[in-house]
Amino acid sequence: MPLDFWTTACIYGATSVAAGAFGAHGLRARGIPDAKIASWSTAAQYQLVHSAALLAVEAASPGKNLLYAKSFLLAGMTLFSGSIYLLVLDPQRFKFLGPVTPIGGLALIAGWGALAVGSRGRALL
């Protein structure tokens, strides 16, 4: 059975906290440069903020309502944050993911745009 948006957003929120903690404590111990740790932190922050946004949208409009907005937010978190995590951990192995990060960013932007268009004229909360 596929996960619903609520459960998925909760999982993404929890993993963003874990990723942030690992970034703050584990990456430096592995000799990762500060600039890459900052990128990791950005990925964790974006994942957390968009997990909360996805939870809010799902709570306000459950099910298939605003499906495009929810799907774009989920895809954006996966592509944007996921590609940064992998690029920080092993840049040589995952260098092909470099172009995926901005695509993930565009998906996040598209999610916000789809939310604006899809909720037009309705009070969601």
RODO-2510 file (C-alpha; in nm, 4 decimals, decimal comma):
residues 125
     n   res          X          Y          Z
     1     m     0,0000     0,0000     0,0000
     2     p     0,1505     0,3360    -0,0966
     3     l     0,2210     0,5878     0,1762
     4     d    -0,0113     0,8845     0,1995
     5     f     0,1144     1,2427     0,1959
     6     w     0,0684     1,2842     0,5724
     7     t     0,2811     0,9826     0,6614
     8     t     0,5414     1,0657     0,3985
     9     a     0,5703     1,4243     0,5219
    10     c     0,6145     1,2972     0,8785
    11     i     0,8911     1,0615     0,7649
    12     y     1,0596     1,3412     0,5689
    13     g     1,0336     1,5717     0,8697
    14     a     1,1902     1,3150     1,1005
    15     t     1,4700     1,2340     0,8571
    16     s     1,5439     1,6048     0,8106
    17     v     1,6047     1,6384     1,1851
    18     a     1,8290     1,3316     1,1776
    19     a     2,0132     1,4658     0,8727
    20     g     2,0599     1,8029     1,0410
    21     a     2,2027     1,6370     1,3514
    22     f     2,4357     1,4212     1,1441
    23     g     2,5435     1,7279     0,9502
    24     a     2,6160     1,9220     1,2666
    25     h     2,8040     1,6434     1,4426
    26     g     2,9047     1,3636     1,2083
    27     l     3,0285     1,5346     0,8939
    28     r     3,3043     1,7368     1,0589
    29     a     3,4361     1,4190     1,2226
    30     r     3,4583     1,2678     0,8747
    31     g     3,6706     1,5593     0,7505
    32     i     3,4022     1,7158     0,5335
    33     p     3,4850     2,0824     0,4546
    34     d     3,2742     2,3589     0,6105
    35     a     3,1315     2,4682     0,2735
    36     k     2,9905     2,1207     0,2150
    37     i     2,8559     2,1084     0,5694
    38     a     2,6750     2,4359     0,4946
    39     s     2,5229     2,2784     0,1822
    40     w     2,4104     1,9811     0,3915
    41     s     2,2526     2,2173     0,6432
    42     t     2,0640     2,3974     0,3657
    43     a     1,9322     2,0643     0,2365
    44     a     1,8132     1,9644     0,5846
    45     q     1,6462     2,3036     0,6400
    46     y     1,4662     2,2928     0,3052
    47     q     1,3535     1,9372     0,3737
    48     l     1,2172     2,0327     0,7156
    49     v     1,0374     2,3475     0,5969
    50     h     0,8786     2,1703     0,3024
    51     s     0,7803     1,8711     0,5171
    52     a     0,5902     2,1114     0,7415
    53     a     0,4372     2,2794     0,4373
    54     l     0,3271     1,9421     0,3005
    55     l     0,1728     1,8541     0,6377
    56     a    -0,0173     2,1832     0,6418
    57     v    -0,1462     2,1383     0,2875
    58     e    -0,2525     1,7799     0,3562
    59     a    -0,4261     1,8818     0,6794
    60     a    -0,6102     2,1659     0,5086
    61     s    -0,6969     1,9757     0,1941
    62     p    -0,6633     1,5976     0,2385
    63     g    -0,6653     1,3281    -0,0249
    64     k    -0,6378     1,4086    -0,3928
    65     n    -0,7127     1,7778    -0,3456
    66     l    -0,4128     1,9873    -0,4470
    67     l    -0,2442     1,6714    -0,5745
    68     y    -0,0069     1,8623    -0,8043
    69     a     0,1097     2,0915    -0,5252
    70     k     0,1706     1,8004    -0,2892
    71     s     0,3443     1,5945    -0,5548
    72     f     0,5746     1,8778    -0,6588
    73     l     0,6670     1,9497    -0,2960
    74     l     0,7454     1,5841    -0,2354
    75     a     0,9443     1,5457    -0,5566
    76     g     1,1295     1,8693    -0,4866
    77     m     1,2331     1,7605    -0,1388
    78     t     1,3533     1,4266    -0,2703
    79     l     1,5487     1,5690    -0,5635
    80     f     1,6838     1,8856    -0,4006
    81     s     1,7793     1,7606    -0,0568
    82     g     1,8545     1,4050    -0,1629
    83     s     2,0978     1,5097    -0,4330
    84     i     2,2786     1,7471    -0,1961
    85     y     2,3128     1,4786     0,0702
    86     l     2,4637     1,2355    -0,1782
    87     l     2,6904     1,4967    -0,3368
    88     v     2,8289     1,5933     0,0048
    89     l     2,8873     1,2327     0,1110
    90     d     3,0549     1,1150    -0,2102
    91     p     3,0951     1,3827    -0,4776
    92     q     3,2892     1,1625    -0,7177
    93     r     3,0429     0,8755    -0,7115
    94     f     2,7355     1,0987    -0,7370
    95     k     2,8645     1,3827    -0,9569
    96     f     2,5984     1,2960    -1,2154
    97     l     2,3424     1,4280    -0,9646
    98     g     2,4751     1,7847    -0,9935
    99     p     2,2017     1,8871    -1,2410
   100     v     1,9330     1,7211    -1,0266
   101     t     1,9626     1,9760    -0,7453
   102     p     1,8253     2,2727    -0,9433
   103     i     1,5522     2,0512    -1,0887
   104     g     1,4524     1,9735    -0,7314
   105     g     1,4516     2,3445    -0,6556
   106     l     1,2256     2,4068    -0,9530
   107     a     0,9919     2,1329    -0,8306
   108     l     0,9704     2,3058    -0,4917
   109     i     0,8880     2,6344    -0,6636
   110     a     0,6313     2,4553    -0,8802
   111     g     0,4748     2,3104    -0,5644
   112     w     0,4245     2,6567    -0,4206
   113     g     0,2887     2,7786    -0,7535
   114     a     0,0496     2,4853    -0,7824
   115     l    -0,0653     2,5531    -0,4284
   116     a    -0,1371     2,9160    -0,5158
   117     v    -0,3304     2,8229    -0,8287
   118     g    -0,5074     2,5205    -0,6829
   119     s    -0,6245     2,6953    -0,3684
   120     r    -0,7361     3,0152    -0,5388
   121     g    -1,0601     3,1443    -0,3982
   122     r    -1,0648     2,9027    -0,1035
   123     a    -0,9765     2,9476     0,2572
   124     l    -0,7631     2,6444     0,3355
   125     l    -0,7320     2,6864     0,7103
***
